[in-house]
Structure formats: C-alpha cells, structure tokens
Amino acid sequence: MLSNGINSFFPKFSKMLLHFPKKIALFAIVSFVMIFLIGDYQAQGQTEKSSEIQAIRSAVAKNEGSNRFLNVEDAFKISLESTSEGTLLGRFDVAKGYYLYRNKIAFKKTDGNIDIGRYSLPPGRVITDEYFGEVEIYEAPLIFTLPLVLSDDWNNSTPGNIAITANYQGCAKNGICYPPQEKVFFISLSEKVVQGAQSSANSTDRTSTDYITTVRYLAVAFVAGLLLSFTPCVLPLIPILSSVIAGQGRNINHRRTGMLCIAYVLGTATTYTAIGAVAGATGDQLQAYFQNSWAVGTVSFILVLMALSLFGLFKLQMPASIQSRILANKSQIAGGNIIMTFVLGMISALIVGACVSPVLISVLTVAILKGSPILGGGLMFTVAIGMGVILVSVGFGASYFLPKVGQWMQHVQIIFGFMLLGVAIYILTVIPTVPILLLWTILFFITAGYFTWHAIYAKHFFGKFASVAIAVILASYALLAIIGTINGKRDIFEPAYLIFKEKGIASYISSIEKEKIYFKKITTIDALEQNLRVARNENRPVLIDYYAEWCLDCVRMKNTTFQNPQVASSLENFLLLQVDITDPNLPIGRLMKKRYDVFGPPTTLFLDKMGVEREEKRLFGYQTAEQLLHVVQKLL
C-alpha cells in the first residue's frame, strides 16, 4: 500500500501544481491560524540601546566595595495574611539595590477548599532592554491583594484553608540574577474571611482563562474550521450531505433543509466538543509525560506523518470495516427527521474528523497545553461550527456561494501540510541538541520550491505573482536561518538579528569562524572537577561562565560579548566552562554557592593554571567585550 502511494504521489503532486487557487489570501489566514494556536510566542528586536537599562546596571563589573550579595530570602521578603474582606494581603519587601520582575510573579492554589480569584499586580517601572523588549520591575515594597472564592468542593462543615504556591524572580542591580523561587504558604481562614470569600465568589469571574484571550482563541478556531471546509475531505461532500439530510426524493423547502443542516452541524459539534473537553481535562497529566525528549520527539514524528498524509503520500482514515458500519447506520437514520439528523451529525464527525485529523490535533494541542476542559470543548465546538457554515448556507439555498470543486482544494491541503511540518519543528525547540534553524531552513526552501513550481504552471497573472512573492519571502528567510544556524542561533523569529545589529553582514561572514567560542556545558559538580583536573594537567587557565537561560543578561552576554572576535582570540588558551543552572533544582547551583560563594548568574570566574580562583578578577553581571578583555589581558 505504501509503495503504491509513493509511486502515485509524484504524478498526483505535479497535477496539483497545474492550477492555483484564486483565493491566495487563504494562505495568509491559515498561517495566522497555525502560528497563533501554537502559542503566544513573538520575539521583538529592539534597535536602540536604552539609557534606562544601562543606568539600572551601571555598577556592573566595577567590583567597587564588597562583592557580597544578599541571600535571596533577604533580598526579597514575601508575606501573605488573610483579611476580613475575603482576600489575602500580600507584600514583597525588596532590598535596596535589588528588583523583582513583574512577569515572574505568580500565585496558584495547590491545596485546600478555597480558591484564588482573578488578581492583578500593580504596574511596575518599565525599563527597555535592547534584546528582550520592555520589562516591568519593582524596586520598592510591593503590596497587593489576592481575592478568595469558594471552591466547588466547599463544605460549610469544614474550616476554610488554602495552600498557596508563590513563584517569583529578581536580580541585583549590580549584576547577578537569582534563580526562580518557589515558596508555599499554608493559611487557615476564619469564618469571617470565609464569608468574605463567599461574597467574592458572587462577584468575581472564576474563569481561569482571560476573557479576551478566550475570545481570540475561539475566533481563530472558527476560521480554522471554515478553512477546513475547503479541503478535499469536506467540500465535495457538502451538496451530497445536504440532499441526504433533507431526504432523497422528498419535496422539502429550503427552510426545512436549513434547519436539518443546523441539526446535523450541532450533532457534529457535540462529538467534537466531547473530544475537546476530554483533551483539556487530561491536559495536566499529558503535559507531565511530555517533559522529556523522547515524548516530544514522538509527537513531532506523528505530526510529520500527518503532514505527509496531507501531501497525499498515504491516506489517513478509519479502518474500512468500522467505516462501513457507520455508513450503514447513516443510511438508516437519514431522511428529514431533526433528531435522527442530529445523530447522523454525531456519527459523521468520526468519519470527517479522521480525514482532517492533522489539523484537529493541532487545535487539541492548545486545549492540552492550557489544561482546561472548558477551553478544549469550546475550541472544538467552534471548529465544528466553522466547518458547518457552508453546509448550513447550502441548506438554506445559498449553493451559488459554494466554490467549484477543483485543483485549488489540493493546494489548500498541501499548505496545511507545510504548516503541520512547521508545528512539528516548533515543538522540537525544547530539545537543545536539535538544530532547529537548520530544520526551518530546509522547510522554507522546500516550501519556496513548491510555490516556484506552482508559479510556472499558474495560468493567471495574480497566481504567478503571488506564488513568486511568497517563494522569494520564504527563500530570503531561509538564507537568514542558514546564517543563524552557522552562528548557533535557535530563534526562528530572530535568526540573525543580533549579528547584523552589531556588525555588517560582510564583516560577519568573513569572521564567523574566528568568532566561535565553545563552552563546555557543566551540570554536575563531578563534571566540573574532572574538567578542572584536565586544565591543571594541560597547564591552562579556566574561565567559568555561571549561566542560566532565564537570566536575561546571561543570554545577552552570550549573544554579544562572547561573539566578539577579539574576545574569542584572547580566550583561545582558556578552558571555557559554562555552569548551567537553568534548572534551579539541580544540586550544582547549591554546590557552586557553597564552594565559590556565587549567588546567581551571570558571574564570570577566572582560575589560574593551578586551578586557584583569582577572586579579585571575578566579574558580576553583564560584561561588554571591552570590560571582559580588560580583565583577560591582565591575566595573560
């Protein structure tokens, strides 16, 4: 079967290219759908250096006075206490010379029969980082309230209690950032507080998903469903379905047919809603399984197979035996009855759903990631309604709006396939060893080739022009991704931005190999000891970069200072070690603090050829290339 599918794939594929859909605008809409549903993930590059971010870190690397830093418990003191108004009063005391990130502060209930309602923190001071955009910080004591609401399992006979987990993160102005912190509070609530929580429950919206965000998700899901109507799985069946629903040979008016089509669509929506709710309800459990590379890779591989099915390499459908039984039942219950037509819709959802399952699974991914059965059910219900718009329109007599079946539907399906490949690549981003930008490069070139090929055979000027334009854009971005790949970048939104920002493209390309600085990543104290022994045996000095992905200055230094060719040249004889504490639960963070008295990243340590640290040369915080060179040259 598979070999026959492969042998017939290329003739079919070339036939698809003979015609181009007049509605090329669908491509832009579909792209928006897939990118939006995967996440609210946008990177914005800043082209100007901010004086504020320079001012707030003006003491970086000067090492004036003591190099001592406060323990995180002393730098950020947090307290929570109940009030009679049915709220919790919270307070962060921020030590002088330190600050908290507003977007890193979060509270969630972990146990108890009282819930936390929707809350908002007061605005902080906005600083602009040239690489990470606008960031709000708190430098002074922060006072806030958390509303309490009664949970669904509330019982008047039991005392009110709640366990709250507080997450937060902050930095010292003179350089270092502390790992993300987590603190649990166990609070018993008096009867008066519980009464206040009761009134809060009546006035507080307890929906876990923000209203505006939910509306946006549902709107995109509706558009996705509408576009699925134009795939070869669905569109050719609409006229047939409308006649079957009405009952063959019956003299029935458009109003009656339209009502029956609505019943059919609601039946389909019922099945989809149930699937979405189950996906959302099991989201937390499923996410727990997808925290390892094997699980992520498996999901990505499944998405690739689904994309290949959309390209026509093989057909993804239910087993023939099951399909025949469902179709047999369909023929028995169709015939103009609203209740029977509703049941028909529920059954048909299984057949049509199997055909468009690659796209539906992408929608379900959002429900799983959010862990919300309400959102999951709502998304799938909205997709079903979107898929049913054309059917209902035809049922009410608007068949003249129905586009003609043709090769353009194959193009819509192929575009879905390319986007599914993009989703497969995107979820692999969490695996550090995968060359993400290289995969994006291959996908962009293949997609650009597809549109170029289509432009050759397109009969209309608009089709040729649009295909060429899309191909050029994709090929250009692929070239940027190649440059980013060579330089070790991973962000598809900014594949080469930081490089061109600091130096011209010509100088970059000519010096790219010279700029390379290779750090050995260290995540255990044993690995650190082993590498220090190697350095002593080879009579080499050592530079230790205390690093974490969540540390803005660490990433900034990685993308600027350590990309400087002069820095690379000066560190040529050093053994370069990067102690990675991205996971704050790893023991190496505590051991580094105990051994070297390091409180947080970024911190740069220098050890001589005997393995002894030159403490007077230790650097804290972000270092420019000039500042780092000044210290390194004194050590040589």
N, C-alpha and C positions, 0 to 999 in steps of 0.2 A: 504493500500500500504506500509506504513512504517513498520507495524508489519511483513508483508511478507518479506520485505527487511531485517529486523533484523533476522528473522528465517532462512533466506538463507545465511546470512552474514558469520556465523562461518564455515559452510561446505565449502563455497567458499574460505574463508580465509585460511583454512587448506590445501585446494587443491593448493593454490598459493605457499605454502611453500614446495611443493614436488620437485620443481626444482629451481635451482639458475642460474641466467644469467652468461654466461661465461665472459661477459664484465663487471666485477665488477668495473672496472675503471670509469664507468659512474657515480657511486655513488660519487666519489671524485669530478668529474667535476660538477655534479649537485649541490653538496654542495657549491662549489665555486660560482656557478651562483647565488644561492639564497642569500648567505651571502653578495656577492658583491653588488647586486642590491638594497638591503635594505639600504645600506649606507656605507660610507667610515668610518666605525666605528671600530678602532683597539686600544686595550689597551696594552701598553708595560710596563712591570715592570722593574724597574732598581734594581740591587742587590748591588750597591755600593753607598755610600754616596758621594756627590760631595763637594769638598772643596770650589768650587765657590759659590754654593748656601748657604753654611754656612757663607762664607765671606760677601756675599751681605746682609745677615740678621744677622750679628754678634752683632748688637746692640739690638736685640730682648729681651724684658722683663727686660732690665737692669734699665730702668727708670732713666737714668742719665740726669740731667738737666730738661728741661721742657717737659711735656707730651703733649704739644700743637702741633697740626698738621695744615697744611695749608688747606684752603678751596680748593675743587677740581678745581675751576676756577683759583686759583692762582698757584696750583701745576702744572697744565697742561694748558698752554695758547695756543689756536689754532687760526690761522688766514688763510683766503683764499682771494686772489685777482687775477683779470684777468691780462693777459699779451697780447701783440700784436701778439704772435705766436700761438694764438688759444688754449691756455692752461690756467689753473688756477695754481697759485703758492701757495703752502700751507706750513705752518710752525707750528711745535709744539715747544713751549719753555717749557722744562722740568726743574722744580726747582731742586736745589741741594738736594740730599738725596731722590729723587723720581725717578721712572722709569715707562715707558709705555710698555705694551705688544704689540708686533708687530702683532700678530694674532688676536688682539681685535680691530684693527683699520680698519674701512671700510667706504666707501663713496658711496652714491647712490642718483640718481636724484629722487626728489619727485614731481617736477612740472617744467613747462617751455617747450620751444620748442628747447632746446639744450640738448644733451645727454652727459654723461661722457663716454669716450672711455675706453679701457683696460688700466689699470695702474698697476704699481708695486712699492712697497716701497723699499727703500734701505735696505740691510741686517743689522740686529742689532747684539748686542753682545749675544752670545749663552751661556746660563747657563743651567746646567743639574740638574733637580730636581729628587730626588731618587724615587718619586712616580708618577710624571707627565711627565717625559722624558725631552727632550730638549725644551727649551723655548727661543725665541729671545726677547730682551728688548732694549729699547732706554733710555739712561741716560743723553744724551746731546741733544741740539736742533736738531730737525729733519726737514729737508727741502725736499720737494717732489713736483712733478707736476702731475696734472690731465688733460689729453688730452680731448678736447671738440670736439664733432661731431654733425652735424646737424641731428635732429630727423626726422622721417618720415612725421610729420605734419608741417615741416618747411615752412614758407611763407615769401618771401622777403619783403613783405609789413609790416611785424610786427617786432618790435625790438627784439633783442636777449635777453633772460632772462632765468634764471635757479634757481631752489631752490634745495639745496643740503643738505642732512642729513649726518652728520658726527657721527660715533659711535667710542668710544674708552674707554679704561680702564687702570688704572695704580695703583701703590702701592707706599707706603713709605718704604724706606729701613729698617727703624726700626719698621716694623711690620704690619701696617694696609694696607688693600686694599680698594679702593673706589668702589662703585657700578658702573656698566656700565653706561657710559654717552652718551647722545644724544644731538647734537646741530644742529640747522638748519640755513643755510646761504641763503639769498636771494641776488642774484647777477645780475645786469643789465650789458649787454655786449655791447661794442661799435661796430661800423661797422667793424673796423679793426680786432677786436677779432673774429667777426663772419666770416670774410674772412679767417682768420687762421683756424677756425673750419671747414670751407669748405674743405680746403686742407687736414686737418687731417682726414676728413671723407673718402677721397680718398685713404689714406694710412694706415688707422687704421682698424684692423679687428673688426667689431662691433658685432661679435657673442658673446652672453652672456655666453656661455659655453666654457670652455677651450678646445682647440682642442684635446689635448692628452686625457683628461678625456672623451670627447665625443667618441673618437675612442675606448676607453676601454669599455665604456657602450655599444656601438654598437657591439663590438666583443663578449661580454658576451650575449647580446640579440640574436645574431646569434647562439651561442652554445645552448642557451635555446630552440630556435626554432628547431634546429637539433635534440635535445634530445626529444622534443615533438613528433617528427616523429616516435619514437619508443614506443609510448603509444598505448594501445589497441584501442583508438579512431581513430588513423590515419593510422598506419602501415597496417592493414588488408585491408584498402580501396585503397591503392596505386595501386595494379595491376588492380583493377576494374576501378578506375578512369582513368588510362592510356588507357584502352580499350574503355571506354565510350568517352573520349576526342577524340580519333582517329576516332571513329565512327564504330559501330559494323558491321562486315561483309565487311568492306572496305579493299581493298588491298592497304595498305599505308606503306611507308618505315619509317625507324627509324628516319630519319632526319625530316620528316614532323611531325611525332608524337612528337618528342622532341620540335619542335617549338610550337606545340599546347600546350604542357605541360608548356612551358615557359609563354605562354599567360594566361593559367589557373592560374599559380602562381602569375603573375603580377596582375591579377584580384583580387585574394585573398589579395595580398599586398595592393591594393588600398583601400579595405574595412578596413583593419587593420590600415592603415596609417590615414584614416579619424578619426577612433575611438581614436587613439593615439593623434592626433592633438587637438581634442576637449578636451580630458583629460588634456593635457598640457595647453591649453588656459584658462581653468577654474580652473587651479591649485591654483591660489591665493585665489579665492573665496572659493574653497573647503577647503583649509587649515584653513581659518578663522573659519569654522564650526568644525574643528577637534582640537580645543584648549580646549575642556572640556572632562571630564572623561567619560560622557555618550556616546559621539560620538566615542571616542577611543575604548570604550568597545564594542560598536555596530559593528564597523569594525572588531575587533578581533573575535567577535562571528560569523560573516559571514565567516571569514577565517576558523574557526573551522568547520563550516558546510560544507564548500567546501572540507576541508581535509577528512571529513567523506564520502563525495561523492567519493573521490578518493579511499577510502578503500572499496568501494562497498556497503556501508550501504544503499544508495539510489542513484538514477540516476538523474544527473543534465542535463536537456535538454530543448529545446523549447517545447511549447505545441504541441501535435500531429497534431492539425488542421493546425497550421502555417507550421509545417514541411512538411505535405502532399502537401500543395500548392506550397511550394518552390521546392519540388522534382518533382512535376508535370511540373513546368516550366523548370526544369533542363532537363527532358527527351525531351522537345520540342526543346531546343536550342542546345543540344549536337549533334555532327556529323561532325567534321572535319573543321569547319569554325573558323578562328582565332578570329574574333570579337565576335562571339557567345560564343566561349570557354572562352574569357576574361570575358564576362558577367556571364558565368557559375561559374567562379572562385570567382567573387564578391558575388554571391548568396551562394555558398558553404561555404564561410568564416563564414557565420552566423551559419551554422549547426556544422561545425567542431569547431568553436570558442566556442559554447555553451558547447561542451564536454570537452575542455581543458581550460575553462574559469578561474578556480582557478589559474593556472599559469599565464595566460594572465593578470589577475587583479593584480598580484604581479608586473608584468612588468609595467603596467599602473601606479602603485603607484609611481614609480620613476618619471614619467612624471608629476604627480600631485604635488609631493614634490618639483620638480625643477621649476614648473610653466612655462615650455617652450613648446609651441606647436610644434616648430621645433624638439626639442629633443623627444617629445612624438610621433610625426609622424615617426621620424627616427627609434626609438626603435621598434615600431610595424611593420614597413616596414621590418626591418632586421629580426625580429622574423618570419615573413611570408616567407621571402627568405630562412631562415634556415629550415623551415618546408617543403619547396618545393624542397630542394636539391635532396632528394631521388626520388621524383616523376619525376623530370627532367631527372635524371640519368636513371631511368627505361624507360622513354620515348625514350631516345637515344639508348636503347638496353642493358643497363648495369644491367639487372634484376638479374644477378648472384651475384651482390653485396648485394642484398636485403636479410636481415636475415630472417630465417624461423620464422613464427608465432608460438608462444609457451607461456608457463607459465612465461618465463623470462620477458615478457612485463608487466605482472601483478606486478612483483617486482619493475620495474621502476615506475609504477604508485603509488605503496604503498610508495616508497621512496619520491616521490613528496608530498604525503600526510603528511608524517612526517615533511618534511621541511616547509610545509604550517603551521603546528602546531607551528613550531619554529618561523615563521613570526608572528603568532597571539600572541605568548608570548612576542616577542621582542617589538612590538608596545605598549604593556601594561607597558613597563618600565617607561613611563612618568607619570604613576599614582602611587604616593608614597605608597599608602596603599596596593597595590597588592604585595604579597610575590613572587617576580619574580624568585628568585633562587629555591624556592620550586617547582614552575611550571616546571622549567628547569629540576629539579631532576626527577620529575615524567615522563617527556617526554624522558629523557635519559634512564631511567630504562625500559620503555615500548619499546623503540627502540632497546635497548640491548636485551630484551627478544625476540623481533621479529627475530633478527639475530641469536640468540642462537637456537631458534626453527628451523630456516632455516638450520643452520649448522647440525642439527640432521638428516634432510632429504636430504641434498645435496649429490649427487652421486659422484661428482668429488672431488679430494683432494683439488684443488685450491679453489673450492667453500666453502668447510668446513673450510679451513684455513683462508680465507678472512673473512668469517662470524664470526668466533670466535675472530679474531683480532679486528674487528670493535666492537663487543659486549664488549670485555674487555676494549677497549678505552672509550666507552660510559659509561660503568658501573663505571670506575675509575673516570671519570669526574663527574658523578652523586654523588659519595661519596664526592668529593670536594665541590660540590654545597650544599650538606647537611650541611657540616661544615660551609660553608659561610652563609647558611640560619640561623643556630643557632646563629651565631655571628651578624646577622643583615646586612649582605652584600647584594648587589644587582647587582654587575657587573659580568656577565657571563664569561667575558674574564679573570677575576682575582677573582674567587670565594673565595679563601682562601690564596692568595699570601701574603698579608700584615701580616697575622697572623703567617705563618710559617717563614716568613722572620725575625721576631723579636724574636721568641722563638720556641723551638722544638715542634713537634706535641704532644708528650706525656704530656709535661707541659701545653700545651694549653688545651687539652681535660680535664685534671684534674682540671683546674682552670677556665674553661669557664664561669660557673655561677657566680663565685666570681668577675669576671672582668666586669660584666654587669653594665653599668652606664646608667640610664634612665633620659633623659631630657624631660621636658615638653616644647613642641614647642609653642612659643608665636608669633602671627602675628598681634595682635591688642593691643593697649595701655590699653584697658579695661581688657583684659585677664591678662596683666602684673600687673595691680593694684589689681585685685582680688587675684592673687597668692601671691602678697606681703602681703596682709592682712592676708591670711591664714598662711604665715610664721610667722608673728608677733603674731598671736593668738597661734600658736604652739611653740613659743619661739625658732624658728630655724633660723640659718644664711642662707643666699642666695648666690648662685653663678649664675651669668648671663653670658651666652656664646653668644656673638654677632657674628652671623654666617650667611654665605651665601654659596650656592652650587657652585657659580662661584669663590669663594675665595679658591685658592689652599692651602694656609696654614690652612684654616678652616677645609677642608676635611682631610688634612694631620694630623692635631691635633686630629680630630675625630677618625681616624683610628690607631693612635699610643698612644698619651698621655692618652686619655680617655679610652683606652683599658688596661691600666696598672692596675694590681690588687691592688697595693699599693695606687694608686690614687683613685680607686674605694672605697677602705676601708676608706681612710681619708675623703672622701666626703659623707660618709654614713649618717651623720646627717644634711647635707645641703639640702635645697630645690634647685634643679637644674633646671634652666630655660634657654631655648635656644630661643633667639630672632632672628627669621629667616627673613632676608631681601633679600632672593633670588630674589624676585620680587621688583626691586627698586622703583616701583610706589606705593607700599603700604605706607600709612601715618606713620607707626610705625618707619620707618627709620628717617624721619624728626623729629618726636617727641622724639626719643631717643637722637638725636643730640642736641635738644633743652634742654632736661631735664638733660642728663648726660654728655653733651659735647663730645659725641662719634662721631668720624669722619668716621670710617669704621671698618670692621672686618679683622682679628679676634681681638676682645677685650674681656678681662675677667674682670668682675666687681664682687666685694665682698661686700655684705651688712651684717651688724651685725644683731643681734636678734631683734633690734628695727627698722630695715628697713633703717638704715642710712648707706650710702656707705662709705667704708674705702678707700678713694681716694688714699692714699699713697700706697695701695696694688694693685692698678689697674695694669693690665698687657696688653701689646700690642704685637700683632704678635704671631708667633708660640712659644709655650712653650713646652719644654721637660717635661717628667714626673718628673724629679728631680727638675726642676725650679718651677713647679706648687706645688709640695709637700713642697718645702722650704717656700712658701708663706702660704699655707694652714695650716701648722703646727704652724706657728706663730699666726694664727687666733684662733686656738683651745684653 
